[in-house]
Amino acid sequence: MARWPVPLVLLAFAAPVLGQSSPEEQARRLLEDGRAYRSEGKAKQALDNFNTIVTGFPGTESVDDALLEIGRYHLDVEGDDEKARAAFDQVAKRFPQSDGAPGAYYYLGWLTLTRARSAAELEDALAQFTRVQRLYPGSEWVPRALHAAGVAHRKAGRLADAVESERRVSMEYPTSEAAAAAQFEVGEGLALLGEPRQAMEEFQQVRNRFPKSEWAPRALQRITALYRLYGSGKPSFTLDPSYAAGAGEVLKDVRAILMTSGGTLWVASEKVKSAVPVGPDGKLGPSLAAEEVRGLSLSPGGEVIVAAKSAVRVGSREIRTFTVPASKPGETEPVDKISAALLTASGGMLVADEKRKRVHRYDAKREYQAPFPDAKDREVTRMAIDSEGGVVLLDHADRSVRVFDETGKALRSLGPRNDMRKPVDVAVDAFQNTYVVDEDAGVLVFSPQGQLLAAVGGPELRKPTAVTVDPAGAVLVYDEKAQRVLRFK
């Protein structure tokens, strides 16, 4: 029998031992591969890796990170807040000393923040972000938590606190992923505080320091909008003769127009019985069909909401119908004269009922809750959500615009006024300025405090009936007699 040299014998026996990874190493490699899949857009393969770690390697140090990634999958890919919350809860409760814990607390706070309806819920979110900062001061999640805390302060109306929190991110963590967004929020907070010139300077810092970030073009839009309103001492809007959006049948019997943050103009036309998107390049996209269309709004997630007479369409995925309690106990009646609808941050829906002169509130499961904000008669013909989540109601009969939070608490009001004789539509810009279309007076621009800033119009506007504001602050108006959309910039 042949005899192997001693070194070869040792290598032969050692090979299986060296080739077999430990459970810790296997779990770590699965985690790395899963994150690589996620960055490549292969979400399903990434999820398989993370689930394998949780079920097959439960005693390893990668479990907390895998659970965190599973939560992110449910949140970002599936849009399932409850599954995401369950995964994040597991990390926070089972692995409070792990490097995944601060990320879990951050996401738990963010989930609460994005659906917050009340001051108490905003405080709950803020508590989670504060926990990240206090318990894990060296974590990479601290700048994100500080940024999110600033957003929570802004939504609670504590604008100075919001600016301070965001400025800390920008100054103390200038290379973090949250730095560009935080710098943008500094400008946003100052604009809402009534400091437009300082706000423009801070937005310019976004462009100077983070020119390749997604926030740089948004900052330029904010600068343009603020300069138009405050740069020359007096707001100025002039007609853009070169602007053209849509053509033919699409611009007949238009009931509403709506501009998205991406620059797409939606036109709701009864003539073509649909809402039609017009891209920044002027090309028409796939339409959303609707019989007897009444209005348009945007969901918190950016989906287009189409209100028709007897139903509400949420993007391309679903059509919702609604009922209210009838006079006889246990019975319901259909809401079949809808004038406007919008989706709130908490997932509920508000539906304006022309027949009953009410706005009805429904929860995320479409269950009827109560009149909004109360049982007072209101002929609401338009609704919108402002940049801070406020619900904007245009009462045509009362000639007023009133803003409430999602619980029904009054925030601000406009009118009745002598210069608002026939208000038919309303829009709100990023700085809570209100744009009211009046069939007689054109477009009236009001500050958040109710001061008349500007009147947009002239001989070009013969019968304005719909309005929207683009991301750079230009005003788009549909003229019923001219059957076209005019742009004032």
C-alpha positions, -999 to 999 in steps of 0.1 A, spaced: 0 0 0 14 34 -10 23 57 18 15 94 15 40 120 27 31 132 61 22 168 50 -3 154 24 -19 131 50 -24 161 73 -39 182 45 -63 154 35 -77 152 70 -78 190 75 -96 198 42 -131 189 54 -126 208 86 -114 240 69 -141 238 43 -170 237 67 -181 271 79 -195 277 114 -232 286 118 -221 322 127 -202 324 94 -230 309 74 -255 332 89 -233 362 82 -228 352 46 -266 348 41 -271 383 56 -245 398 33 -259 381 2 -294 391 12 -284 427 15 -267 424 -19 -299 410 -34 -319 439 -19 -295 465 -34 -299 448 -68 -337 450 -65 -341 412 -60 -364 416 -30 -378 381 -30 -344 364 -30 -333 388 -2 -363 379 19 -356 342 15 -321 347 28 -333 367 58 -360 341 67 -334 313 64 -313 331 90 -342 335 114 -355 299 111 -322 280 104 -297 299 125 -318 313 155 -288 313 179 -265 334 158 -257 371 160 -272 378 126 -308 371 137 -315 407 148 -302 421 116 -322 396 96 -354 405 114 -347 442 108 -344 435 71 -376 415 71 -394 444 86 -380 467 60 -392 443 33 -427 443 47 -426 481 49 -410 491 16 -420 463 -7 -453 450 6 -465 482 22 -477 461 52 -473 482 82 -485 456 107 -461 429 96 -433 454 95 -442 465 131 -442 429 143 -407 423 129 -393 455 144 -410 447 178 -392 414 179 -358 431 174 -365 457 201 -378 432 227 -356 402 220 -323 419 211 -323 453 229 -285 453 231 -278 444 195 -267 466 167 -301 461 151 -320 475 181 -316 512 173 -328 506 137 -359 488 151 -367 517 174 -362 542 145 -387 523 123 -412 518 151 -411 556 155 -414 562 118 -444 539 115 -461 558 142 -451 592 128 -464 585 93 -499 575 106 -501 599 135 -535 616 139 -530 632 173 -505 650 194 -502 619 216 -492 598 187 -466 623 176 -452 622 211 -450 584 209 -430 586 177 -407 612 192 -401 590 222 -388 562 199 -364 586 181 -352 600 215 -346 564 227 -322 558 197 -302 589 206 -300 583 243 -294 545 244 -273 541 213 -253 574 210 -227 558 187 -251 541 163 -253 549 126 -291 553 132 -287 585 154 -286 610 125 -317 593 110 -335 595 144 -325 632 148 -339 639 113 -371 620 120 -375 638 154 -373 671 135 -401 659 112 -422 650 143 -416 684 158 -426 701 125 -459 681 123 -466 690 160 -462 727 151 -429 731 170 -411 746 141 -381 761 160 -375 727 176 -377 711 142 -351 734 127 -328 728 157 -330 690 154 -324 691 116 -295 715 119 -278 691 144 -279 664 117 -265 688 91 -237 701 114 -228 670 135 -233 642 109 -226 660 75 -217 627 58 -246 607 70 -274 594 47 -298 618 65 -277 649 61 -292 661 28 -328 655 39 -321 673 72 -306 703 54 -337 705 32 -359 703 63 -340 733 78 -352 754 48 -387 740 51 -390 749 87 -377 784 82 -401 789 54 -430 778 76 -417 801 103 -422 831 80 -385 835 72 -384 831 34 -350 847 27 -332 826 53 -351 796 40 -338 802 5 -303 804 18 -307 770 35 -322 754 4 -292 768 -15 -269 749 9 -286 717 -1 -276 724 -37 -241 734 -27 -233 706 -3 -254 678 -18 -256 685 -55 -261 649 -65 -287 640 -39 -324 637 -47 -330 668 -25 -310 692 -47 -336 696 -75 -363 698 -49 -344 726 -31 -342 745 -64 -379 742 -68 -384 756 -33 -361 785 -40 -380 793 -72 -413 792 -54 -402 814 -25 -385 839 -48 -417 842 -69 -436 851 -37 -411 871 -17 -380 877 -38 -390 910 -54 -410 924 -25 -444 917 -41 -456 884 -55 -456 883 -93 -472 858 -116 -471 862 -154 -487 841 -181 -464 816 -198 -476 817 -235 -455 787 -244 -472 763 -220 -495 737 -234 -509 706 -216 -533 681 -232 -554 687 -263 -587 678 -279 -614 660 -259 -593 657 -228 -596 695 -222 -634 695 -225 -657 694 -195 -627 694 -171 -638 690 -135 -604 691 -118 -567 693 -124 -539 681 -101 -501 684 -103 -479 657 -87 -445 662 -71 -429 646 -102 -444 672 -126 -472 651 -140 -505 671 -145 -537 650 -141 -568 663 -159 -602 649 -148 -625 653 -178 -661 643 -179 -659 644 -217 -636 614 -218 -649 600 -185 -615 596 -170 -585 612 -153 -557 616 -178 -520 622 -169 -500 646 -189 -462 641 -184 -436 669 -182 -429 661 -218 -465 667 -228 -472 631 -236 -504 615 -223 -501 584 -200 -526 556 -191 -558 571 -178 -580 562 -149 -616 556 -159 -644 572 -138 -681 579 -145 -693 614 -136 -659 625 -123 -660 652 -96 -625 658 -82 -589 647 -77 -566 645 -48 -533 628 -38 -528 602 -12 -500 605 14 -481 579 -7 -486 599 -40 -514 579 -55 -541 598 -74 -575 597 -59 -604 601 -83 -638 611 -68 -667 602 -90 -704 607 -83 -710 573 -67 -675 558 -60 -639 567 -53 -610 553 -73 -577 549 -55 -550 547 -82 -554 519 -107 -559 492 -80 -593 497 -64 -627 513 -65 -644 521 -32 -681 527 -26 -695 540 7 -726 539 29 -739 558 59 -763 548 86 -799 552 77 -827 566 98 -838 531 107 -814 513 131 -792 487 115 -798 498 80 -775 518 57 -778 540 26 -754 545 -2 -734 577 -7 -743 584 -43 -736 621 -47 -699 624 -39 -683 658 -45 -648 652 -32 -627 626 -14 -592 622 1 -571 596 18 -556 606 52 -522 598 67 -538 572 90 -553 553 61 -588 565 66 -609 583 40 -630 615 40 -659 617 16 -679 649 9 -716 641 4 -734 667 -17 -769 652 -9 -766 652 29 -743 682 31 -718 664 52 -682 651 51 -681 615 62 -651 599 79 -642 562 73 -614 542 89 -588 522 71 -613 492 69 -639 515 52 -661 514 83 -682 546 88 -670 566 118 -687 600 121 -693 633 103 -661 654 98 -652 676 116 -687 678 131 -724 674 121 -728 709 108 -742 713 73 -714 719 48 -715 721 10 -679 710 5 -670 708 -32 -632 705 -29 -608 689 -4 -570 687 -2 -543 677 22 -517 704 30 -480 698 35 -484 692 73 -514 668 69 -541 694 75 -574 687 58 -585 717 36 -622 720 30 -637 745 4 -674 753 13 -689 767 -18 -721 779 -2 -703 795 28 -676 810 6 -649 798 29 -619 776 32 -613 759 66 -584 737 76 -586 710 103 -563 683 116 -572 647 112 -591 646 145 -613 675 134 -595 702 154 -597 736 136 -563 749 125 -570 780 104 -598 795 83 -603 818 54 -636 836 47 -663 843 41 -648 873 23 -661 899 -1 -634 891 -26 -644 854 -26 -678 856 -44 -678 824 -63 -650 801 -50 -649 768 -70 -615 752 -62 -586 754 -38 -550 743 -37 -522 747 -11 -485 750 -17 -456 736 3 -456 767 26 -493 765 34 -502 794 12 -538 789 -1 -548 794 -38 -585 799 -43 -601 799 -77 -630 824 -79 -650 824 -111 -652 862 -110 -619 872 -94 -594 847 -108 -570 830 -85 -565 846 -50 -533 838 -31 -535 839 7 -508 835 33 -513 810 62 -525 839 83 -552 849 58 -534 879 42 -541 884 5 -507 881 -12 -516 882 -48 -543 880 -74 -535 859 -105 -555 865 -136 -563 893 -161 -580 892 -195 -565 858 -202 -588 842 -176 -623 842 -188 -639 815 -165 -614 798 -143 -628 766 -126 -599 746 -114 -564 752 -100 -532 734 -90 -497 745 -80 -466 729 -95 -435 720 -73 -418 752 -83 -447 774 -73 -462 781 -107 -500 783 -108 -519 762 -133 -555 772 -140 -582 755 -162 -603 780 -181 -637 766 -190 -644 791 -218 -610 787 -234 -609 750 -227 -572 750 -219 -548 750 -189 -530 782 -184 -497 785 -165 -487 815 -145 -451 816 -134 
